[in-house]
Amino acid sequence: MLNIPTPENEPVLSYAPGSAEREALNAALDAVASEPVEIPIVIGDREVKSGRTSEVVMPHAHQRVLATAHEASAEHVSAAIDAAMKAREDWSRTPFEDRAAIFLRAAAKLTGSWRQRINAVCMLGQSKTCFQSEIDAVCELADFWRFNVAYAEKIYAEQPWKNPRGVWNRVDHRPLEGFVLAVTPFNFLSIAANLPTAPALMGNVTLWKPAHTSLRGCWEMLQLLRECGLPPGVINLIPGAGPEQGDAALDSEHLAGVHFTGSTGTFKALWRGVAERLDRYRTYPRIVGETGGKDFIVAHESADAASLITAITRGGYEYQGQKCSAASRVYVPKAMWNEVRDGVAADIESIRFGDVRDYGNFGAAVIDQRAFDKISGYVDFGKQTAKVVAGGEHDDSEGYFVHPTLVEVDDPKHRLMQEEIFGPVVTVYPYDQSWADVLDLVDSTSPYGLTGAVFARDRAAVREASTALRDAAGNFYVNDKPTGAVVAQQPFGGARQSGTNDKAGMHLNLLRWVSPRSIKETFEPPTDYRYPFMG
């Protein structure tokens, strides 16, 4: 048996004034901001420049270019598949300890010499504060790589316990027969890097299609993995707008899996595309996806108001509400509403949004023009059909800024209570129904089932909510905001329209990337076909 290093969650650095990490981060921010890069298509050991390019900019200063990326055509995707399948011949047979060592080394470098460069590209490319970047691009990703190795070791150790005399039974946890398409989101670099690397750890080869707006960070992650010894062709980078690259990958007979995080609509399109092509595949592709959410906070009359206020502010407005787990709809007893409303409004008034290099800012910009237009449209819709009690401003002249907004509705089925916004907009329904009735409202209002939270000091109320909302959230929080899942502590994922709930940050996700083979070896096989009963 191997002796895998015992994983521990990576400590989060403070970046307090005068700290060594803040000084190092400032230097990295200056370097990254002044060094735009050219991002090629990566096919095996080749870096290909298609000539069809688009720019990656800073969302909070959209005139500042971070990278120029070459877009992959269907022909490039086909070549990447060939490179992946060629690499699979060796990678699928590479001993686990050799594969694991690459990702453990990457985790060590990520939390060491690469830490501030990765933070800098995440902050500038995805408009995250230093804290939001630190918990994402460094700590969570290092946790994924370290804990995934430990989970994989346990999977490989899972063997039949029954071996009759003269027989040896065992299980070969094979990688999938083909390649995995990893389609990754803009909002978390940890997720973006985990989606192609989790299957790769288990011996698979992948095609990585990142969100365009995250390309600078994803490119740096790939450079880190190459430096740590990842062989060519194991992870191939196919940048592009989306449909062309995805369709080309789905067309291949060698598609063995899809690892996805993104919008519900895109996931449905991918699933539909797989279903339409089933007859051409060598194997049924594994489909794993985490999509959207309309995440809730529901407060009982016994809730602590101060804790509730902070949960709404942090849960709804950190990283500009661009977390699939962000609090978006809130249910507050009418008797508490004035206190909660005034508290959240006061927070909103004190919150500063701006350039991520200003450490006094709580947040920054939304990711791009498309997101800005969508979110500001919802804000304006709230002004027209409900009551905006705080915030409501938006301005895209220099960056894509939408100020935190709190909306009050008197209709629990209002559009703002049902539709995913993916921005810093929190809608509150002050209720006077019974606790049982409001829990039914929470359960039935949204098609999603990702995260949710209950606030109550009354234990019976907590128990009733936990039972009534059992299917409403894959990650359920008691007296805490519905964001901030930590690898190995709160495995993440939801069901309903929020995905397949395969729980990143747990062994369950890795099981999707192996195809077990049962092996029976008989040491002294019979030499006569006759059974005793035939005598």
Secondary structure by P-SEA (a helix, b strand, c coil): cccccccccbbbbccccccaaaaaaaaaaaaaaabbbbbcccccccccccccbbbbbcccccccccbbbbbbcaaaaaaaaaaaaaaaaccccccaaaaaaaaaaaaaaaaccaaaaaaaaaaaaccccaaaaaacccaaaaaaaaaaaaaaaaaaacccccccccbbbbbccccccbbbbbbbbcccaaaaaaaaaaaaaabbbbbbbccccaaaaaaaaaaaaaaaccccccbbbbbcccaaaaaaaaacccccbbbbbccaaaaaaaaaaaaaaccccccbbbbbbbbbbbcbbbbcccccaaaaaaaaaaacccccccccccccbbbbcccaaaaaaaaaaaaaaaccccccccccccbbbcccaaaaaaaaaaaaaaaacccccccccccccccccccbbbbbbcccccccccccccccbbbbbbccccaaaaaaaaacccccccccccccccaaaaaaaaaaacccccccccccccccccccccccccccccccccccccaaaaaaabbbbbbbbbccccccccccccc
